[in-house]
Amino acid sequence: MPAQAPYAGRLSDEQIAILRLVAQGHTDERISRELGMSKSSVQRRLRTAALAMGAASRLTLVLCAIEHGVIQQPSGLCGRREANSSSKHGGTATEPANRTE
């Protein structure tokens, strides 16, 4: 695992917990319910974490946190759909859509 310095010491336990949930794809609203804080508190903690890590977006914040060992990469993000559900581009979750170029 990469060294946690310098970022792990700059983030609070709450910010790290929020980052873990963001990395799992949760919305601010769901995170606020799970952690018992307001949605604006979640957003404020994400902004301060982004400033501390020099991240310009939510995506880069999560990627930086993973890269520097602040959080672990979540598993099981791909393939959450049921096998028979259709994607918006046609096809199913297990079968790519036919595309003509």
Backbone bond lengths (Angstrom), bond angles and torsions (degrees), N, CA, C in turn:
res aa  C-N    CA-C-N  psi(-1)  N-CA   C-N-CA  omega(-1)  CA-C   N-CA-C  phi
1 M - - - 1.447 - - 1.527 108.46 -
2 P 1.353 118.46 141.20 1.456 120.58 -179.80 1.524 111.21 -63.77
3 A 1.325 114.84 157.36 1.459 119.45 177.64 1.517 109.87 -62.71
4 Q 1.319 117.85 144.17 1.457 121.67 -177.33 1.520 112.72 -82.21
5 A 1.316 117.94 -19.71 1.456 119.72 178.77 1.517 109.09 -71.57
6 P 1.273 120.95 148.20 1.446 127.43 1.15 1.515 113.63 -95.84
7 Y 1.334 118.31 -3.90 1.462 120.11 -168.14 1.515 115.41 -81.42
8 A 1.303 118.93 -35.79 1.471 120.10 -174.82 1.522 111.49 -57.86
9 G 1.316 117.94 -38.23 1.454 121.35 179.84 1.518 113.89 -72.23
10 R 1.329 116.78 -17.44 1.464 121.18 -178.91 1.526 112.90 -87.32
11 L 1.315 117.15 -15.48 1.461 120.87 -175.83 1.521 110.50 -106.97
12 S 1.326 115.07 143.21 1.465 119.93 178.14 1.525 109.54 -77.91
13 D 1.323 115.74 164.63 1.463 120.47 176.03 1.533 110.60 -59.16
14 E 1.340 116.84 -37.62 1.471 120.39 177.90 1.526 111.53 -63.79
15 Q 1.326 116.71 -43.53 1.464 120.04 179.10 1.526 110.63 -62.23
16 I 1.311 116.89 -40.78 1.465 120.79 179.66 1.523 110.22 -66.09
17 A 1.328 117.44 -41.29 1.466 120.77 177.58 1.532 110.34 -62.29
18 I 1.326 116.67 -41.27 1.464 120.97 177.94 1.522 110.10 -64.00
19 L 1.315 117.37 -44.24 1.468 120.87 179.17 1.529 111.75 -59.55
20 R 1.320 116.55 -40.34 1.467 119.53 177.83 1.531 110.71 -59.78
21 L 1.320 116.44 -42.87 1.464 120.63 -179.15 1.523 111.47 -71.23
22 V 1.322 117.65 -37.35 1.468 120.86 175.65 1.518 109.31 -62.35
23 A 1.324 117.23 -42.95 1.468 121.46 -179.85 1.525 111.55 -62.47
24 Q 1.323 116.91 -26.71 1.463 121.21 177.67 1.524 111.90 -84.00
25 G 1.337 117.08 -2.45 1.455 121.26 175.81 1.517 115.58 93.08
26 H 1.335 117.92 13.35 1.458 120.60 -178.94 1.530 111.53 -77.90
27 T 1.315 116.35 148.58 1.459 122.02 176.67 1.523 110.01 -78.85
28 D 1.330 115.22 163.42 1.466 119.66 176.82 1.518 110.84 -59.56
29 E 1.316 116.29 -38.41 1.466 120.53 -179.87 1.532 111.24 -62.38
30 R 1.320 116.48 -45.65 1.470 119.65 179.72 1.524 110.86 -66.85
31 I 1.330 116.17 -40.72 1.466 120.28 178.01 1.523 110.05 -60.16
32 S 1.324 116.52 -43.12 1.471 119.46 -179.67 1.528 111.32 -62.00
33 R 1.331 116.48 -39.62 1.474 119.52 177.46 1.521 110.75 -65.80
34 E 1.336 117.01 -44.93 1.474 120.09 -177.18 1.517 112.65 -65.92
35 L 1.334 116.72 -34.81 1.465 119.66 -176.34 1.529 113.09 -99.23
36 G 1.344 116.94 -2.10 1.455 120.20 176.89 1.512 114.32 67.80
37 M 1.325 116.58 39.92 1.461 121.02 177.04 1.521 108.19 -135.45
38 S 1.306 117.07 166.27 1.459 120.18 -179.50 1.525 110.58 -72.51
39 K 1.319 114.63 157.95 1.463 120.81 177.48 1.530 110.37 -60.66
40 S 1.322 116.93 -38.96 1.470 119.87 179.52 1.533 111.13 -66.45
41 S 1.327 117.49 -32.27 1.473 120.26 175.76 1.525 110.96 -66.48
42 V 1.318 116.25 -40.74 1.470 120.59 176.83 1.526 109.19 -60.59
43 Q 1.319 116.58 -47.90 1.464 120.81 -178.09 1.528 111.59 -64.41
44 R 1.324 117.00 -39.37 1.469 121.02 178.56 1.532 110.77 -64.35
45 R 1.328 116.61 -42.80 1.465 119.77 179.44 1.533 111.21 -67.00
46 L 1.324 116.99 -35.03 1.470 119.68 175.45 1.530 110.93 -65.81
47 R 1.339 116.89 -42.07 1.471 119.89 178.75 1.524 111.29 -61.85
48 T 1.335 116.79 -43.98 1.464 118.70 -179.16 1.533 111.07 -68.88
49 A 1.327 117.04 -34.14 1.471 120.12 175.59 1.526 110.06 -65.65
50 A 1.328 116.64 -41.03 1.466 120.53 178.56 1.524 110.62 -62.76
51 L 1.317 117.36 -41.93 1.466 120.63 177.26 1.524 111.22 -63.20
52 A 1.323 116.89 -43.59 1.466 121.18 -179.01 1.521 111.56 -63.09
53 M 1.340 116.74 -32.96 1.461 120.42 -177.16 1.522 113.07 -99.22
54 G 1.319 116.93 -4.07 1.458 120.18 180.00 1.517 113.13 71.19
55 A 1.318 117.11 30.33 1.466 122.13 -178.07 1.524 109.45 -95.38
56 A 1.341 115.43 137.54 1.464 120.60 -176.88 1.521 113.22 -91.69
57 S 1.319 118.17 -12.70 1.459 120.82 -178.27 1.521 110.06 -148.98
58 R 1.308 114.53 169.82 1.466 121.57 177.58 1.535 110.53 -60.18
59 L 1.327 115.78 -42.69 1.462 120.55 179.42 1.520 111.27 -62.56
60 T 1.326 117.47 -49.65 1.460 118.88 -178.63 1.525 111.45 -66.67
61 L 1.324 116.90 -30.33 1.465 120.02 176.26 1.526 110.78 -62.02
62 V 1.325 116.59 -47.33 1.468 120.69 179.53 1.531 110.31 -65.71
63 L 1.326 117.03 -43.69 1.466 119.76 -179.68 1.526 111.44 -63.19
64 C 1.326 117.47 -41.45 1.472 120.60 177.18 1.524 110.99 -63.74
65 A 1.331 116.43 -41.48 1.466 120.44 179.87 1.527 110.83 -62.56
66 I 1.324 116.64 -39.74 1.471 120.28 177.31 1.522 110.09 -68.93
67 E 1.324 116.26 -47.16 1.472 120.95 -177.63 1.522 112.43 -59.43
68 H 1.320 117.20 -35.71 1.464 120.97 -177.17 1.524 113.41 -97.11
69 G 1.332 116.76 10.22 1.456 120.24 173.57 1.510 115.85 76.58
70 V 1.329 117.07 13.39 1.461 120.06 178.68 1.525 109.69 -70.77
71 I 1.333 116.21 -40.73 1.464 122.39 174.38 1.516 107.82 -131.79
72 Q 1.317 116.27 160.67 1.458 120.83 175.64 1.514 109.22 -93.01
73 Q 1.325 114.83 150.25 1.454 119.80 177.10 1.523 108.67 -64.48
74 P 1.337 117.48 125.97 1.465 119.05 -179.80 1.516 110.40 -69.57
75 S 1.313 116.30 148.44 1.458 120.32 178.19 1.514 109.28 -103.55
76 G 1.316 116.11 161.14 1.451 121.58 175.07 1.508 114.85 76.14
77 L 1.339 118.36 21.89 1.456 119.71 -179.99 1.518 112.08 -75.05
78 C 1.304 116.43 -33.81 1.460 120.21 -179.35 1.522 109.15 -89.67
79 G 1.315 116.22 148.48 1.451 120.41 176.25 1.509 114.47 81.48
80 R 1.340 118.21 22.97 1.467 120.60 179.91 1.522 112.32 -73.96
81 R 1.317 117.00 -22.12 1.462 119.58 179.52 1.515 110.49 -71.57
82 E 1.316 114.82 158.78 1.457 118.91 173.71 1.519 108.09 -73.02
83 A 1.320 117.39 150.90 1.451 121.91 -175.19 1.522 113.18 -60.17
84 N 1.324 118.81 -26.98 1.452 120.78 -176.43 1.522 114.09 -94.79
85 S 1.320 118.31 -1.56 1.452 118.82 -178.38 1.521 110.47 -78.39
86 S 1.307 116.87 147.24 1.453 121.96 -178.18 1.513 110.16 -91.30
87 S 1.310 115.58 145.12 1.455 119.57 173.94 1.513 108.24 -87.61
88 K 1.321 117.21 167.50 1.456 119.39 -177.69 1.514 112.13 -73.08
89 H 1.324 117.73 -10.22 1.456 121.28 178.60 1.522 111.70 -101.39
90 G 1.304 117.75 10.31 1.457 121.48 -176.85 1.512 109.35 90.43
91 G 1.317 116.98 164.76 1.455 120.43 -178.19 1.510 110.48 81.64
92 T 1.308 116.08 -174.80 1.465 121.35 179.15 1.506 109.24 -118.52
93 A 1.306 114.83 176.71 1.459 119.48 -179.18 1.517 111.63 -65.50
94 T 1.323 118.20 -23.78 1.459 120.74 -179.44 1.527 111.94 -103.37
95 E 1.304 117.77 -6.35 1.453 122.02 -176.84 1.517 109.43 -130.37
96 P 1.344 117.59 122.18 1.472 119.34 -178.32 1.523 111.23 -67.73
97 A 1.318 115.64 152.19 1.453 120.95 177.15 1.530 109.82 -72.10
98 N 1.304 116.66 147.40 1.456 120.58 173.00 1.511 108.34 -78.58
99 R 1.306 115.69 127.70 1.461 119.90 -179.24 1.518 108.56 -125.07
100 T 1.284 114.90 139.61 1.460 119.62 174.89 1.521 107.22 -109.69
101 E 1.263 116.53 132.37 1.464 120.64 -177.16 1.498 109.39 -114.31
